[in-house]
Amino acid sequence: MTNKESFSINGDALLKKVKELIAEGNVRKIIITDKSGKEVMSFPLTVGVVGAFLLPVFAAVGALAALIGECTITVEREETKKEEGESISHVTNNE
């Protein structure tokens, strides 16, 4: 199950925020929209994404940040079982 979260951000801080979100690890997709609501960039993230794949993404986000003023980042996150309200029970064996 996924949930969405949005952040309004200035173009100057865009690349830094995208890097922070990717470092969190539970992000499935990042969508960047301009202040009029038009989607200007979208990219999926999969488990195990590493630096070689991210370099072109960072370059594109950096170029976009130079051109865009205010924007919104929408993040799709993968919920963990704990966040979904399911509890994990531990079984102990007393001998």
Backbone atoms as SQL, in Angstrom:
CREATE TABLE atoms (id INTEGER PRIMARY KEY, chain TEXT, resi INTEGER, resn TEXT, atom TEXT, x REAL, y REAL, z REAL);
INSERT INTO atoms VALUES
  (1, 'A', 1, 'MET', 'N', 0.844, -1.171, 0.000),
  (2, 'A', 1, 'MET', 'CA', 0.000, 0.000, 0.000),
  (3, 'A', 1, 'MET', 'C', 0.891, 1.236, 0.000),
  (4, 'A', 2, 'THR', 'N', 0.459, 2.280, -0.715),
  (5, 'A', 2, 'THR', 'CA', 1.232, 3.516, -0.769),
  (6, 'A', 2, 'THR', 'C', 0.402, 4.680, -0.258),
  (7, 'A', 3, 'ASN', 'N', 1.091, 5.707, 0.203),
  (8, 'A', 3, 'ASN', 'CA', 0.415, 6.947, 0.557),
  (9, 'A', 3, 'ASN', 'C', 1.160, 8.092, -0.096),
  (10, 'A', 4, 'LYS', 'N', 0.488, 9.230, -0.243),
  (11, 'A', 4, 'LYS', 'CA', 1.082, 10.386, -0.914),
  (12, 'A', 4, 'LYS', 'C', 1.257, 11.528, 0.070),
  (13, 'A', 5, 'GLU', 'N', 2.326, 12.271, -0.140),
  (14, 'A', 5, 'GLU', 'CA', 2.636, 13.428, 0.680),
  (15, 'A', 5, 'GLU', 'C', 3.181, 14.506, -0.261),
  (16, 'A', 6, 'SER', 'N', 2.782, 15.759, -0.044),
  (17, 'A', 6, 'SER', 'CA', 3.229, 16.852, -0.907),
  (18, 'A', 6, 'SER', 'C', 3.965, 17.917, -0.114),
  (19, 'A', 7, 'PHE', 'N', 4.961, 18.525, -0.767),
  (20, 'A', 7, 'PHE', 'CA', 5.744, 19.602, -0.178),
  (21, 'A', 7, 'PHE', 'C', 5.794, 20.758, -1.168),
  (22, 'A', 8, 'SER', 'N', 5.541, 21.979, -0.703),
  (23, 'A', 8, 'SER', 'CA', 5.781, 23.169, -1.519),
  (24, 'A', 8, 'SER', 'C', 7.198, 23.614, -1.226),
  (25, 'A', 9, 'ILE', 'N', 7.945, 23.904, -2.281),
  (26, 'A', 9, 'ILE', 'CA', 9.355, 24.193, -2.095),
  (27, 'A', 9, 'ILE', 'C', 9.833, 25.182, -3.155),
  (28, 'A', 10, 'ASN', 'N', 10.849, 25.947, -2.804),
  (29, 'A', 10, 'ASN', 'CA', 11.478, 26.882, -3.726),
  (30, 'A', 10, 'ASN', 'C', 12.438, 26.101, -4.614),
  (31, 'A', 11, 'GLY', 'N', 12.586, 26.524, -5.856),
  (32, 'A', 11, 'GLY', 'CA', 13.470, 25.843, -6.797),
  (33, 'A', 11, 'GLY', 'C', 14.891, 25.689, -6.304),
  (34, 'A', 12, 'ASP', 'N', 15.375, 26.649, -5.506),
  (35, 'A', 12, 'ASP', 'CA', 16.743, 26.584, -4.995),
  (36, 'A', 12, 'ASP', 'C', 16.971, 25.375, -4.091),
  (37, 'A', 13, 'ALA', 'N', 15.956, 24.956, -3.369),
  (38, 'A', 13, 'ALA', 'CA', 16.079, 23.838, -2.423),
  (39, 'A', 13, 'ALA', 'C', 15.591, 22.517, -3.011),
  (40, 'A', 14, 'LEU', 'N', 15.196, 22.527, -4.264),
  (41, 'A', 14, 'LEU', 'CA', 14.591, 21.348, -4.891),
  (42, 'A', 14, 'LEU', 'C', 15.530, 20.145, -4.909),
  (43, 'A', 15, 'LEU', 'N', 16.735, 20.313, -5.396),
  (44, 'A', 15, 'LEU', 'CA', 17.665, 19.193, -5.499),
  (45, 'A', 15, 'LEU', 'C', 18.000, 18.610, -4.130),
  (46, 'A', 16, 'LYS', 'N', 18.208, 19.468, -3.154),
  (47, 'A', 16, 'LYS', 'CA', 18.519, 19.003, -1.802),
  (48, 'A', 16, 'LYS', 'C', 17.370, 18.157, -1.248),
  (49, 'A', 17, 'LYS', 'N', 16.127, 18.617, -1.439),
  (50, 'A', 17, 'LYS', 'CA', 14.962, 17.893, -0.929),
  (51, 'A', 17, 'LYS', 'C', 14.798, 16.545, -1.627),
  (52, 'A', 18, 'VAL', 'N', 15.024, 16.508, -2.944),
  (53, 'A', 18, 'VAL', 'CA', 14.906, 15.252, -3.686),
  (54, 'A', 18, 'VAL', 'C', 15.941, 14.254, -3.180),
  (55, 'A', 19, 'LYS', 'N', 17.164, 14.708, -2.944),
  (56, 'A', 19, 'LYS', 'CA', 18.209, 13.817, -2.418),
  (57, 'A', 19, 'LYS', 'C', 17.832, 13.291, -1.033),
  (58, 'A', 20, 'GLU', 'N', 17.264, 14.156, -0.181),
  (59, 'A', 20, 'GLU', 'CA', 16.835, 13.723, 1.158),
  (60, 'A', 20, 'GLU', 'C', 15.750, 12.651, 1.065),
  (61, 'A', 21, 'LEU', 'N', 14.791, 12.874, 0.171),
  (62, 'A', 21, 'LEU', 'CA', 13.691, 11.915, 0.019),
  (63, 'A', 21, 'LEU', 'C', 14.189, 10.563, -0.473),
  (64, 'A', 22, 'ILE', 'N', 15.109, 10.573, -1.420),
  (65, 'A', 22, 'ILE', 'CA', 15.654, 9.321, -1.944),
  (66, 'A', 22, 'ILE', 'C', 16.425, 8.586, -0.856),
  (67, 'A', 23, 'ALA', 'N', 17.148, 9.319, -0.030),
  (68, 'A', 23, 'ALA', 'CA', 17.929, 8.708, 1.048),
  (69, 'A', 23, 'ALA', 'C', 17.042, 8.021, 2.082),
  (70, 'A', 24, 'GLU', 'N', 15.795, 8.455, 2.216),
  (71, 'A', 24, 'GLU', 'CA', 14.879, 7.824, 3.181),
  (72, 'A', 24, 'GLU', 'C', 14.623, 6.356, 2.852),
  (73, 'A', 25, 'GLY', 'N', 14.615, 6.014, 1.588),
  (74, 'A', 25, 'GLY', 'CA', 14.509, 4.612, 1.199),
  (75, 'A', 25, 'GLY', 'C', 13.117, 4.070, 0.972),
  (76, 'A', 26, 'ASN', 'N', 12.077, 4.663, 1.513),
  (77, 'A', 26, 'ASN', 'CA', 10.735, 4.108, 1.342),
  (78, 'A', 26, 'ASN', 'C', 9.931, 4.867, 0.280),
  (79, 'A', 27, 'VAL', 'N', 10.588, 5.696, -0.509),
  (80, 'A', 27, 'VAL', 'CA', 9.921, 6.481, -1.547),
  (81, 'A', 27, 'VAL', 'C', 9.820, 5.636, -2.816),
  (82, 'A', 28, 'ARG', 'N', 8.628, 5.545, -3.385),
  (83, 'A', 28, 'ARG', 'CA', 8.387, 4.758, -4.593),
  (84, 'A', 28, 'ARG', 'C', 8.389, 5.618, -5.850),
  (85, 'A', 29, 'LYS', 'N', 7.923, 6.884, -5.737),
  (86, 'A', 29, 'LYS', 'CA', 7.827, 7.744, -6.909),
  (87, 'A', 29, 'LYS', 'C', 7.877, 9.197, -6.462),
  (88, 'A', 30, 'ILE', 'N', 8.526, 10.046, -7.253),
  (89, 'A', 30, 'ILE', 'CA', 8.567, 11.483, -6.982),
  (90, 'A', 30, 'ILE', 'C', 8.010, 12.206, -8.200),
  (91, 'A', 31, 'ILE', 'N', 7.072, 13.107, -7.948),
  (92, 'A', 31, 'ILE', 'CA', 6.449, 13.900, -9.003),
  (93, 'A', 31, 'ILE', 'C', 6.678, 15.371, -8.671),
  (94, 'A', 32, 'ILE', 'N', 7.188, 16.136, -9.629),
  (95, 'A', 32, 'ILE', 'CA', 7.425, 17.563, -9.424),
  (96, 'A', 32, 'ILE', 'C', 6.467, 18.330, -10.337),
  (97, 'A', 33, 'THR', 'N', 5.689, 19.221, -9.729),
  (98, 'A', 33, 'THR', 'CA', 4.746, 20.039, -10.489),
  (99, 'A', 33, 'THR', 'C', 5.075, 21.514, -10.283),
  (100, 'A', 34, 'ASP', 'N', 4.760, 22.335, -11.300),
  (101, 'A', 34, 'ASP', 'CA', 4.995, 23.771, -11.157),
  (102, 'A', 34, 'ASP', 'C', 3.835, 24.407, -10.404),
  (103, 'A', 35, 'LYS', 'N', 3.927, 25.719, -10.183),
  (104, 'A', 35, 'LYS', 'CA', 2.910, 26.378, -9.358),
  (105, 'A', 35, 'LYS', 'C', 1.521, 26.380, -9.995),
  (106, 'A', 36, 'SER', 'N', 1.427, 26.138, -11.311),
  (107, 'A', 36, 'SER', 'CA', 0.115, 26.059, -11.957),
  (108, 'A', 36, 'SER', 'C', -0.486, 24.658, -11.859),
  (109, 'A', 37, 'GLY', 'N', 0.290, 23.700, -11.316),
  (110, 'A', 37, 'GLY', 'CA', -0.202, 22.334, -11.144),
  (111, 'A', 37, 'GLY', 'C', 0.183, 21.403, -12.273),
  (112, 'A', 38, 'LYS', 'N', 0.947, 21.896, -13.248),
  (113, 'A', 38, 'LYS', 'CA', 1.373, 21.074, -14.381),
  (114, 'A', 38, 'LYS', 'C', 2.575, 20.221, -13.977),
  (115, 'A', 39, 'GLU', 'N', 2.493, 18.918, -14.271),
  (116, 'A', 39, 'GLU', 'CA', 3.591, 18.013, -13.959),
  (117, 'A', 39, 'GLU', 'C', 4.762, 18.296, -14.896),
  (118, 'A', 40, 'VAL', 'N', 5.923, 18.603, -14.307),
  (119, 'A', 40, 'VAL', 'CA', 7.097, 18.893, -15.117),
  (120, 'A', 40, 'VAL', 'C', 8.131, 17.768, -15.077),
  (121, 'A', 41, 'MET', 'N', 8.069, 16.923, -14.062),
  (122, 'A', 41, 'MET', 'CA', 8.991, 15.796, -13.965),
  (123, 'A', 41, 'MET', 'C', 8.405, 14.730, -13.054),
  (124, 'A', 42, 'SER', 'N', 8.634, 13.490, -13.419),
  (125, 'A', 42, 'SER', 'CA', 8.172, 12.369, -12.611),
  (126, 'A', 42, 'SER', 'C', 9.158, 11.230, -12.802),
  (127, 'A', 43, 'PHE', 'N', 9.543, 10.597, -11.707),
  (128, 'A', 43, 'PHE', 'CA', 10.413, 9.434, -11.843),
  (129, 'A', 43, 'PHE', 'C', 10.142, 8.432, -10.741),
  (130, 'A', 44, 'PRO', 'N', 10.076, 7.154, -11.136),
  (131, 'A', 44, 'PRO', 'CA', 9.862, 6.086, -10.150),
  (132, 'A', 44, 'PRO', 'C', 11.185, 5.703, -9.499),
  (133, 'A', 45, 'LEU', 'N', 11.112, 5.234, -8.280),
  (134, 'A', 45, 'LEU', 'CA', 12.283, 4.724, -7.571),
  (135, 'A', 45, 'LEU', 'C', 11.985, 3.309, -7.146),
  (136, 'A', 46, 'THR', 'N', 12.922, 2.439, -7.359),
  (137, 'A', 46, 'THR', 'CA', 12.745, 1.056, -6.952),
  (138, 'A', 46, 'THR', 'C', 13.732, 0.726, -5.850),
  (139, 'A', 47, 'VAL', 'N', 13.465, -0.341, -5.149),
  (140, 'A', 47, 'VAL', 'CA', 14.353, -0.776, -4.075),
  (141, 'A', 47, 'VAL', 'C', 15.710, -1.104, -4.684),
  (142, 'A', 48, 'GLY', 'N', 16.752, -0.612, -4.070),
  (143, 'A', 48, 'GLY', 'CA', 18.104, -0.897, -4.538),
  (144, 'A', 48, 'GLY', 'C', 18.629, 0.062, -5.573),
  (145, 'A', 49, 'VAL', 'N', 17.946, 1.176, -5.790),
  (146, 'A', 49, 'VAL', 'CA', 18.436, 2.170, -6.739),
  (147, 'A', 49, 'VAL', 'C', 19.738, 2.738, -6.193),
  (148, 'A', 50, 'VAL', 'N', 20.752, 2.773, -7.040),
  (149, 'A', 50, 'VAL', 'CA', 22.062, 3.240, -6.591),
  (150, 'A', 50, 'VAL', 'C', 22.548, 4.418, -7.431),
  (151, 'A', 51, 'GLY', 'N', 23.664, 4.973, -7.041),
  (152, 'A', 51, 'GLY', 'CA', 24.228, 6.188, -7.612),
  (153, 'A', 51, 'GLY', 'C', 24.265, 6.276, -9.121),
  (154, 'A', 52, 'ALA', 'N', 24.649, 5.226, -9.832),
  (155, 'A', 52, 'ALA', 'CA', 24.782, 5.296, -11.286),
  (156, 'A', 52, 'ALA', 'C', 23.461, 5.677, -11.955),
  (157, 'A', 53, 'PHE', 'N', 22.368, 5.140, -11.457),
  (158, 'A', 53, 'PHE', 'CA', 21.056, 5.473, -12.008),
  (159, 'A', 53, 'PHE', 'C', 20.641, 6.886, -11.618),
  (160, 'A', 54, 'LEU', 'N', 21.003, 7.319, -10.441),
  (161, 'A', 54, 'LEU', 'CA', 20.531, 8.597, -9.920),
  (162, 'A', 54, 'LEU', 'C', 21.265, 9.809, -10.489),
  (163, 'A', 55, 'LEU', 'N', 22.461, 9.635, -11.022),
  (164, 'A', 55, 'LEU', 'CA', 23.204, 10.780, -11.553),
  (165, 'A', 55, 'LEU', 'C', 22.431, 11.543, -12.626),
  (166, 'A', 56, 'PRO', 'N', 21.847, 10.874, -13.629),
  (167, 'A', 56, 'PRO', 'CA', 21.061, 11.633, -14.617),
  (168, 'A', 56, 'PRO', 'C', 19.822, 12.291, -14.008),
  (169, 'A', 57, 'VAL', 'N', 19.222, 11.639, -13.021),
  (170, 'A', 57, 'VAL', 'CA', 18.054, 12.213, -12.341),
  (171, 'A', 57, 'VAL', 'C', 18.458, 13.484, -11.604),
  (172, 'A', 58, 'PHE', 'N', 19.574, 13.430, -10.871),
  (173, 'A', 58, 'PHE', 'CA', 20.050, 14.613, -10.151),
  (174, 'A', 58, 'PHE', 'C', 20.394, 15.741, -11.124),
  (175, 'A', 59, 'ALA', 'N', 20.977, 15.415, -12.260),
  (176, 'A', 59, 'ALA', 'CA', 21.316, 16.441, -13.257),
  (177, 'A', 59, 'ALA', 'C', 20.050, 17.109, -13.795),
  (178, 'A', 60, 'ALA', 'N', 19.030, 16.299, -14.078),
  (179, 'A', 60, 'ALA', 'CA', 17.772, 16.843, -14.592),
  (180, 'A', 60, 'ALA', 'C', 17.065, 17.702, -13.534),
  (181, 'A', 61, 'VAL', 'N', 17.055, 17.240, -12.287),
  (182, 'A', 61, 'VAL', 'CA', 16.426, 18.003, -11.203),
  (183, 'A', 61, 'VAL', 'C', 17.186, 19.312, -10.981),
  (184, 'A', 62, 'GLY', 'N', 18.508, 19.260, -11.049),
  (185, 'A', 62, 'GLY', 'CA', 19.319, 20.466, -10.888),
  (186, 'A', 62, 'GLY', 'C', 19.031, 21.487, -11.979),
  (187, 'A', 63, 'ALA', 'N', 18.897, 21.026, -13.219),
  (188, 'A', 63, 'ALA', 'CA', 18.567, 21.925, -14.329),
  (189, 'A', 63, 'ALA', 'C', 17.169, 22.508, -14.150),
  (190, 'A', 64, 'LEU', 'N', 16.243, 21.684, -13.722),
  (191, 'A', 64, 'LEU', 'CA', 14.873, 22.145, -13.478),
  (192, 'A', 64, 'LEU', 'C', 14.850, 23.187, -12.365),
  (193, 'A', 65, 'ALA', 'N', 15.623, 22.947, -11.318),
  (194, 'A', 65, 'ALA', 'CA', 15.666, 23.880, -10.185),
  (195, 'A', 65, 'ALA', 'C', 16.140, 25.258, -10.620),
  (196, 'A', 66, 'ALA', 'N', 17.037, 25.304, -11.594),
  (197, 'A', 66, 'ALA', 'CA', 17.538, 26.588, -12.085),
  (198, 'A', 66, 'ALA', 'C', 16.466, 27.347, -12.873),
  (199, 'A', 67, 'LEU', 'N', 15.515, 26.630, -13.447),
  (200, 'A', 67, 'LEU', 'CA', 14.494, 27.251, -14.286),
  (201, 'A', 67, 'LEU', 'C', 13.178, 27.541, -13.577),
  (202, 'A', 68, 'ILE', 'N', 12.892, 26.795, -12.545),
  (203, 'A', 68, 'ILE', 'CA', 11.582, 26.884, -11.905),
  (204, 'A', 68, 'ILE', 'C', 11.677, 27.710, -10.624),
  (205, 'A', 69, 'GLY', 'N', 10.644, 28.431, -10.319),
  (206, 'A', 69, 'GLY', 'CA', 10.610, 29.198, -9.073),
  (207, 'A', 69, 'GLY', 'C', 10.063, 28.352, -7.951),
  (208, 'A', 70, 'GLU', 'N', 8.786, 28.412, -7.772),
  (209, 'A', 70, 'GLU', 'CA', 8.122, 27.640, -6.724),
  (210, 'A', 70, 'GLU', 'C', 7.542, 26.381, -7.351),
  (211, 'A', 71, 'CYS', 'N', 7.611, 25.277, -6.621),
  (212, 'A', 71, 'CYS', 'CA', 7.070, 24.027, -7.139),
  (213, 'A', 71, 'CYS', 'C', 6.558, 23.165, -5.995),
  (214, 'A', 72, 'THR', 'N', 5.916, 22.078, -6.364),
  (215, 'A', 72, 'THR', 'CA', 5.409, 21.126, -5.385),
  (216, 'A', 72, 'THR', 'C', 5.996, 19.761, -5.695),
  (217, 'A', 73, 'ILE', 'N', 6.472, 19.094, -4.669),
  (218, 'A', 73, 'ILE', 'CA', 6.969, 17.727, -4.803),
  (219, 'A', 73, 'ILE', 'C', 5.922, 16.815, -4.173),
  (220, 'A', 74, 'THR', 'N', 5.445, 15.850, -4.950),
  (221, 'A', 74, 'THR', 'CA', 4.529, 14.849, -4.426),
  (222, 'A', 74, 'THR', 'C', 5.302, 13.533, -4.348),
  (223, 'A', 75, 'VAL', 'N', 5.231, 12.915, -3.188),
  (224, 'A', 75, 'VAL', 'CA', 5.997, 11.699, -2.937),
  (225, 'A', 75, 'VAL', 'C', 5.035, 10.553, -2.665),
  (226, 'A', 76, 'GLU', 'N', 5.218, 9.451, -3.370),
  (227, 'A', 76, 'GLU', 'CA', 4.476, 8.230, -3.073),
  (228, 'A', 76, 'GLU', 'C', 5.388, 7.352, -2.244),
  (229, 'A', 77, 'ARG', 'N', 4.932, 7.013, -1.052),
  (230, 'A', 77, 'ARG', 'CA', 5.733, 6.195, -0.136),
  (231, 'A', 77, 'ARG', 'C', 5.118, 4.818, 0.026),
  (232, 'A', 78, 'GLU', 'N', 5.978, 3.849, 0.209),
  (233, 'A', 78, 'GLU', 'CA', 5.542, 2.493, 0.523),
  (234, 'A', 78, 'GLU', 'C', 5.363, 2.419, 2.024),
  (235, 'A', 79, 'GLU', 'N', 4.175, 2.035, 2.462),
  (236, 'A', 79, 'GLU', 'CA', 3.914, 1.906, 3.896),
  (237, 'A', 79, 'GLU', 'C', 4.456, 0.581, 4.391),
  (238, 'A', 80, 'THR', 'N', 5.012, 0.600, 5.570),
  (239, 'A', 80, 'THR', 'CA', 5.458, -0.645, 6.190),
  (240, 'A', 80, 'THR', 'C', 4.308, -1.229, 6.983),
  (241, 'A', 81, 'LYS', 'N', 4.427, -2.469, 7.392),
  (242, 'A', 81, 'LYS', 'CA', 3.360, -3.106, 8.161),
  (243, 'A', 81, 'LYS', 'C', 3.075, -2.360, 9.450),
  (244, 'A', 82, 'LYS', 'N', 4.101, -1.821, 10.079),
  (245, 'A', 82, 'LYS', 'CA', 3.921, -1.089, 11.326),
  (246, 'A', 82, 'LYS', 'C', 3.075, 0.165, 11.094),
  (247, 'A', 83, 'GLU', 'N', 3.320, 0.866, 9.952),
  (248, 'A', 83, 'GLU', 'CA', 2.555, 2.065, 9.637),
  (249, 'A', 83, 'GLU', 'C', 1.111, 1.733, 9.296),
  (250, 'A', 84, 'GLU', 'N', 0.868, 0.540, 8.763),
  (251, 'A', 84, 'GLU', 'CA', -0.482, 0.131, 8.387),
  (252, 'A', 84, 'GLU', 'C', -1.310, -0.292, 9.587),
  (253, 'A', 85, 'GLY', 'N', -0.710, -0.282, 10.768),
  (254, 'A', 85, 'GLY', 'CA', -1.453, -0.619, 11.964),
  (255, 'A', 85, 'GLY', 'C', -1.384, -2.086, 12.346),
  (256, 'A', 86, 'GLU', 'N', -0.617, -2.850, 11.598),
  (257, 'A', 86, 'GLU', 'CA', -0.476, -4.254, 11.941),
  (258, 'A', 86, 'GLU', 'C', 0.662, -4.384, 12.938),
  (259, 'A', 87, 'SER', 'N', 0.459, -5.207, 13.925),
  (260, 'A', 87, 'SER', 'CA', 1.519, -5.405, 14.918),
  (261, 'A', 87, 'SER', 'C', 2.242, -6.702, 14.636),
  (262, 'A', 88, 'ILE', 'N', 3.494, -6.709, 14.987),
  (263, 'A', 88, 'ILE', 'CA', 4.290, -7.920, 14.833),
  (264, 'A', 88, 'ILE', 'C', 4.423, -8.550, 16.205),
  (265, 'A', 89, 'SER', 'N', 4.000, -9.776, 16.318),
  (266, 'A', 89, 'SER', 'CA', 4.070, -10.450, 17.622),
  (267, 'A', 89, 'SER', 'C', 5.320, -11.313, 17.678),
  (268, 'A', 90, 'HIS', 'N', 5.895, -11.381, 18.841),
  (269, 'A', 90, 'HIS', 'CA', 7.073, -12.195, 19.054),
  (270, 'A', 90, 'HIS', 'C', 6.672, -13.426, 19.866),
  (271, 'A', 91, 'VAL', 'N', 7.101, -14.575, 19.423),
  (272, 'A', 91, 'VAL', 'CA', 6.803, -15.814, 20.128),
  (273, 'A', 91, 'VAL', 'C', 8.077, -16.247, 20.858),
  (274, 'A', 92, 'THR', 'N', 7.940, -16.513, 22.117),
  (275, 'A', 92, 'THR', 'CA', 9.088, -17.003, 22.880),
  (276, 'A', 92, 'THR', 'C', 8.818, -18.427, 23.301),
  (277, 'A', 93, 'ASN', 'N', 9.850, -19.190, 23.356),
  (278, 'A', 93, 'ASN', 'CA', 9.727, -20.597, 23.734),
  (279, 'A', 93, 'ASN', 'C', 10.442, -20.773, 25.055),
  (280, 'A', 94, 'ASN', 'N', 9.682, -20.970, 26.115),
  (281, 'A', 94, 'ASN', 'CA', 10.269, -21.166, 27.458),
  (282, 'A', 94, 'ASN', 'C', 10.362, -22.662, 27.724),
  (283, 'A', 95, 'GLU', 'N', 11.558, -23.129, 27.821),
  (284, 'A', 95, 'GLU', 'CA', 11.747, -24.568, 28.081),
  (285, 'A', 95, 'GLU', 'C', 12.280, -24.766, 29.459);
